[in-house]
Amino acid sequence: MKVLYIEDNPFDADLTRHELRRRAPHITLEVVSTQQDALARLNQPSGPGYDVVLSDMRLPDGDGLTLLSHIRKQDLPVAVVIVTGSSDEEAVVAALKAGADDYVVKRADYLVRLPATLEVAVNNYRTQAARRMRPLRVLYVEDNDVDIDLTRRHLARHAPHIQLDAVNTVHAVLDPASGGNPIDQYDVLLLDYQLPGMNALEVMKGLRPVFGLDLPIVLVTGQGDEDVALQALKLGAADYLVKNPGYLYRLPTALENAFHRAQLAREQAALRASEERYRIISELTSDYAYTYRVDPDGGTELEWITEAFTRITGYTTGAVDAHGGWLSLVHPADQPIALRRARALANSRADVSEFRIVTRGGETRWLRDYSCPIWDEAQGRVVRIFGAAQDITERKRAEEALHRLNAELEQRVADRTRELAQANEQLHELDRLKSKFVSDVSHELRTPVTNLKLYLDLLERGNPDKHAHYRHTLKEQADRLSQLINNILDLSRLELGAAKVQFIPVDLNGLVEQIVVAHRPLAESAGLHLIFRPDPALECVRGERNQLAQVVTNLIANSINYTQTGQVQVSTSRTADRACMQVEDTGIGIDPEDVPHLFDRFYRGKQVAGFDIPGTGLGLAIVKEIVELHGGKIEVESRVSIGSTFRVWLLHAGCA
């Protein structure tokens, strides 16, 4: 802090310099002996460069009030403290009215108090300067244009930071649609008591309860009336001025005080709300905070602690002291930790320790204690300890549980490693199966292609009487090749598009009936009866309609192809969570050795009762892929020369 001291007494100047250097070395003192020298320092082109002017009241070429008046008229950014040799009340009042930030009377101990006085003066000046820099927005309700003009001129000259807007009627204030600025944009409402249509008291009654405005109000009136003043203050008016001569000089102070009192009230309300929030949080949190005062002999005394301490330990602070102090709560096995922590704090080292305590109910709980000692340079010791303790019992229990589970986890890792090894073996097997699949496809494609080439040669070089037979065979082989390619494509689409299938509710009865009707002419041409027996109570199933249609089509077509006489019966039924579609025929049946391999790719089985097994060996494999993709399963029962039954189980729509 830089101080300009105007003092013509060399003894007083030297004494002040010596005391400030000893008590407040951060204060730099520059001394001049006359008002003229002080003005020269203050009016430097680069600015005064001082934080505060300390001026004696009596000077050889003037007085402190004259210097103060010059500083305030020039609006120099410095605080001013007046020093007087006597406790002359009139001089003190005059100094404060002229704008002094503080004063000092040269009593026996004034130099002891001087550093604090200078600090307070600078802080007050800066606070007031900050207030003046912020415009104060005032709405003046006054029907007398002359009074409005006089008020506006006075404020522009003596309080330019006060911005005055004026309206002539209360209607302009109360009606938001009147075209004026909203009233909540102002800091203070200045009301003339006597207004057209209603007085200011009636306006105040409507503003707060009806509009809910939290706006400080200052009343002015042309004549003093104690009853009016009392009613105005009861209704919440911040101040009350009578339009006596000179009232405009008091008006800026009244407006500023009204605004700052209202602001202070809001801050106090916010502080109370903040304190209440802190109180609630401290009651709910599992942490507690504390402060200890440390005596010169090293003893400690608890100054403050939050209520969470009692909730965690079960003890009040008085009960702990009676029980033998804080150390008595520490678990016996952790006493060395507590003693080490105490030594660290005594040596001004912050400490973070984890230890156990025993609560009043005998429960062992873990605490993590953060402590910070406050060192006082002047006394050369720790004077206070701030800290906070967190209940980490649940964390410790979780750590213990993790340790217990660690062995299980390691065992699971070992098991998973074995599973991965098995999975690798399965991948190798899958590669083998892929190679076999490629070999099978090559074989199955090569056979009809070879036949096609053979019969083409026979057509070119063979007996014309057999051309019809050759052409028929060529068509059969071409159809077989086409069917094989289509089946392979169907398999690839199923494998590549499984993740993209959109399942919706499908009417299974309707779907099956449609396919049965389509295949009935084929069955009749083979001398067979194709029958459909639906379950009327069957719900929709969850699936993709086209794929389900392929399943039904393949199973019905197979039954017709492998049945020489009798019938093919298709039916539906249901259980609690599944729907069943059954295809039963009176065909040739399936050899028991072929049943386990029936759904393998390219497996066609042996001849049964002299009947050659047609097809590509992929139809039933495709059926199985589709059914399993739908979360279902397929079953088969068969007896040679009696017939076969295929059952497809599917999920009801909406079932998991």
Salt bridges, closest charged atoms under 4 A:
GLU7 OE1 - LYS106 NZ 2.88
ASP12 OD2 - LYS106 NZ 2.92
ASP14 OD1 - ARG17 NH1 3.24
GLU19 OE1 - ARG22 NH2 3.25
GLU19 OE1 - ARG23 NE 2.91
GLU30 OE2 - ARG41 NE 2.74
ASP51 OD1 - ARG126 NH2 3.07
ASP56 OD1 - LYS106 NZ 3.19
ASP101 OD2 - ARG72 NH2 2.94
ASP109 OD1 - ARG113 NH2 3.81
GLU119 OE2 - HIS26 NE2 2.67
GLU142 OE1 - LYS243 NZ 2.86
ASP147 OD2 - LYS243 NZ 2.59
ASP149 OD2 - ARG153 NE 2.84
ASP175 OD2 - HIS171 NE2 3.30
ASP187 OD1 - ARG134 NH2 3.09
ASP187 OD1 - ARG137 NH2 3.01
ASP192 OD1 - LYS243 NZ 2.84
ASP214 OD2 - ARG266 NE 3.11
GLU256 OE2 - HIS161 NE2 2.37
GLU276 OE2 - ARG279 NH2 2.37
GLU283 OE2 - ARG279 NH1 2.52
GLU301 OE1 - ARG293 NH2 2.66
GLU303 OE2 - ARG293 NH1 2.76
GLU303 OE1 - ARG384 NE 2.91
ASP334 OD2 - ARG356 NE 2.96
ASP351 OD1 - ARG340 NH1 3.48
ASP351 OD2 - ARG341 NE 3.86
GLU354 OE2 - ARG368 NH1 2.58
GLU354 OE2 - ARG395 NH2 2.96
GLU354 OE1 - LYS396 NZ 3.15
GLU363 OE2 - ARG365 NH1 2.61
GLU363 OE2 - ARG397 NH2 3.15
ASP369 OD1 - ARG341 NH2 2.83
ASP391 OD2 - ARG365 NE 2.92
GLU394 OE2 - ARG397 NH1 3.15
GLU399 OE2 - ARG395 NE 3.22
GLU399 OE1 - LYS396 NZ 3.82
ASP415 OD1 - ARG418 NH2 2.03
GLU419 OE1 - ARG416 NE 2.80
GLU429 OE2 - ARG432 NH2 2.25
ASP440 OD2 - LYS436 NZ 2.88
GLU444 OE1 - ARG480 NH2 3.21
GLU444 OE1 - ARG604 NH1 3.09
GLU476 OE2 - HIS472 NE2 2.95
ASP479 OD2 - LYS475 NZ 2.93
ASP490 OD1 - ARG493 NH1 3.04
GLU495 OE2 - ARG601 NH2 2.66
GLU539 OE2 - ARG574 NH1 3.36
GLU539 OE1 - HIS652 ND1 3.92
GLU593 OE1 - LYS606 NZ 3.12
ASP594 OD1 - LYS606 NZ 3.38
ASP600 OD2 - HIS597 ND1 3.29
GLU625 OE2 - ARG601 NH2 3.01
GLU628 OE2 - LYS624 NZ 2.68
GLU635 OE2 - LYS633 NZ 3.68
GLU637 OE2 - ARG647 NH1 3.07
